[in-house]
Amino acid sequence: SESSAIATFVITGGAGVLFAIGGTGKQVGSITWNQFIGAADLLLGLMFVLGVVFPIWNSTSPYESSIQPFLAVAAIGGGASLMFIGIDWVRGGHYFDVSSYEPGPILSRG
């Protein structure tokens, strides 16, 4: 539907902006670069999960949805793992060490 296309565009665009800001390596206020990247990951993961859940939820019969069960499980699993990574990066990288990322041509700290 048109509303899901608009939501997908807004979420993807928002994630892209957050990735671009985070890629500079700068801190904006109290928000660090890894928190921007984590929020972008969280948005993209949420988009994958909702992109599967809403069509299944809105169908009147289990056979009406065009989503195949294997693809639904893969999309939900991939989206959930991306959301987990995003949450971890926002929290500072307890499971994924964000301090190990070296500055590159775009990412410059300090």
Secondary structure by P-SEA (a helix, b strand, c coil): caaaaaaaaaaaaaaaaaaaaaaaccccccccaaaaaaaaaaaaaaaaaaacaaaaaaccccccccccaaaaaaaaaaaaaaaaaaaaaaaccccccccccccccccccc
